[in-house]
Every structure is written in structure tokens, then in C-alpha cells.
Amino acid sequence: MILRSALHRGLTCAALALPALAQATASLPEIPPVPPQTGTPGEIAPTPIPAPGKPAPAKPAPAPVPLADVAANLFTPRSVTGPLKLTFTIRNTGTRTLVFGARRDNAQNCAVAPLLRVVRVGTGEVVYPTPGAKRLCTQDFIVKSAPVKGNASYSRELTLPVGEYMLESWFAGLANGVPVKLPAPAMRVTVK
């Protein structure tokens, strides 16, 4: 009797729960069937690797802007024996202090400034920077100030073989946070 009573209560509860269960399952989304596996039984199919998306376009570097109230000059002896000592001076003729910043250049023997292009006179051959002679430089950022009516100077040495050369020089970096390129007049030098 006890068993029959328990069975009766269980069936009654199940019958009462059926409409609620039917309503809940009616709102579930349909699950698509699993496609049959190919290959031998027990073999695991490789997970497909999604194709890489297009890389984000590179943000172009801001173009250097002309800088008024400055003059750039390269100072070096016109004739030398041994290494060429170069001093690049930026003269501030404006009414506010200018702060210049430049990084080491991998194509320029890790020099900060001046950046150079050296051409052999008579042949037009570029002898510096040496094509393909890239270096990995420390990424120092050198900052110098040119006060009102004052100068900021950068110095370096360059060893060249005997001959006559035209030196093109410039400063490439920042002036008060703005990208600039300041060229100096080209110079002719003789290395003996």
C-alpha cells in the first residue's frame, strides 16, 4: 500500500510538470546535427586554423616640417690626414629656445647627428653610408637645447679612404616635439 501511494504521488507530480517542461523546451534553439567524421574510427580530425586577417595599415610617420629662424652648418677641415672630425651646428635665430632631439641611426654607424651622405668626386660613387652595412644600435635619444640666439652642436668622426669627397649633411629629429630635417650646405673635402 505504501508503495502504491508513493507511485501514485510520483505519477501525479510528473503529469503536472509535463506542460511546464513542454513550454520550456519549445523556446530552446535547434542544435544542428554533428557532421560525420572522415577518416578511420578513433582518429581525431585536426582543428582548422583560421586564416590571418589583414594587418592593420602602418601609420605613416609625420613628414618633417620646415623650421624658420634656424641655420645649419657643417664644420670640418677642407683637407685632412686621418679621421675626419665633423661638427654640425644648428643656430637658433628665433625668439624662443629650441629643444632638439635625435636618435641613433642604424645606417649611420650609430651616430646621432649629423647624418651624412659622402660621394666620391668624379665618380658619383656613394662611399658612406655603406650600402648593406646596417648595425643594430642602442635606441638612445639625445636631447640638446639651442637658446635664443644660441647654438646646438653635434660632433662625430668619420674615417674615409684617400680621395676627394662631397659631404652632404643634415639633422633629422625633433625640434620642440615636431619632426624636422635641417640640411647644411654641402662641403668638398680632401683626405690625404
N, C-alpha and C positions, 0 to 999 in steps of 0.2 A: 503494500500500500504506500509506503513512504517513497519507494522508487517510482511508482506510478505518478504520485503527486509532484515529485521533482521533475519528471519528464514532461508533465503537463505544463508546469510553470516555464520550463525552458522553451518549449514549443510556442507558448503564448508570447514570450518575450521576443523570440525570433520573428514571429508573424507581425508583431507590432513594429519591429525595426526595419522590416523589408521596404516599406515606402520611403523612409528616410535614406536608406542605403541606395535605393534606385535613383533618387533625386541627386545625391552627391556624386554618383558615378556618371550621371548624364552630363555634368559640366566639365569632366576631365577631357583634355585634348587627346586626339587619336595619336598613338605611337606607331610610326611606320615600321614595317617588318624589317628584320635584320637581313641584309643580302647574304646569299650563300657564300661560304668561303671557298676560295680556289686553292688548289694545291693538295698536298697529302694531308690526311687526318692527323691532327696533333701539331701541324706546322702553324706558326704564328705569322700572320701577314705583317709586313713592315708598315709602320705608320708613315703616311705620306708627309713629306716636308713641304710646307707652304713656300711658294716662290717669294723671294725677297721683293719688297716693294721698291719703288723708285726712291733713290736717296734724295734727301732734301736738297734743293738747289743751294750751291755755295753762295754765301753773302759776299758780294764784291767789296773789295777794300775801297775805302773812300779815296777819291782822286786827290792828289796834292793840290793845294790852293796857292795862288801867288801871294807872296808876303811883301807888303810895301815897307818902306823905311828900313831895309836891310841891304847890306852889300857883302858878298862873299869873295874871298881871295885866297889863293894858294901861294904859300911862300916856300921856296926851295932854291938852292943854288942852281945856276944855269949849267954848271959843269962840275962833275964830282968824280972822285975815285972812291969806290966802295959803296956802302948803302946810301940810298937817297933819303935824306931827312925832310919830311913834309910837315908843314904846319898850315892848317886850314882855319881861317879866321872869319867869323861872322860878325860884322859891325852893325850895331843897333843904332840907327839914326832917328828913331822914333821918340815918342814921349812917354813910353811905358816900358818897364822891364820885360824882357822876353825870356822864357824858360824853354830851353831846347832839350829834347830827349831823343836818344837813338839807341838801337840795339846792335849787338854784334852781328856781322853779316857773314853767313857761311861761305859765300863765294868770294869774299874779300880777305881771306886769311884771318878771319875772326876779328877784323878791325871794326871799330865803331864808326869812325869818320876820319878823314874824308874817304868817301867811296871813289874808286879810281877806274879809269879805263886808259890803258897805256898802248899806244900804237907806234910801231917802228916807222920812222920817217923813210920815205922812198918806196916802201913795200905795202904799207897799209895793214900789215900783219898785227893783229891784236896779241900782245905778249902778256898782258895782265888785264883782267883775271884770266888765269889759265883755264881753258875750256875743260870741263870734266873733273877739275880738281876741287870738288866740294869737300868741305870739312863739316864736322858737327861741333858747333861752338856752344859755349855756355850762353844761356839766354840772359845775359846781363843787360840792364837798361841804364845807360849812363845819362845823367841829367846835369846840364850846365846852364848858368844864367848869364845873360848879357844885359847889364844895367843900361839905363838911358845914356846914350852917347858912349857906351862901352862895348866890349867885345866878349865873345865866347870863342875859345880856340880848342882845336883838336889836333893832336900830333901823332905821327906814325912813321915808321921806316919801311923802305921797300928796296929790295935787292934786285937789280936788273943786270943782264949781261952787257958787255961793252957795246955801245951804239948810240944812235940819236933817236930820241923819242918825243912824241907829243903826249902830254898828260892832260886828260880831261878829269875834272874832279867836281864833286858835289856833296852836299849834305842831304841825306834823306832821313827824315824822322818827324818829330812833332815840335811845333812851336806853340806854346801855351795850349797844348792839347789838340791842335789842329795839324793834320798831315801836311808837310811841306817838302819841297825839293828845291834846294838852293844851289845853282851851279856857279862855279867860279870860271873866269876866263881861262882858256887852255894855255898851257905853257910848253915851250920846247926846252928839253934838257939833253945834255951830252954826258954819257957815262964812259969814263976812260979806264 
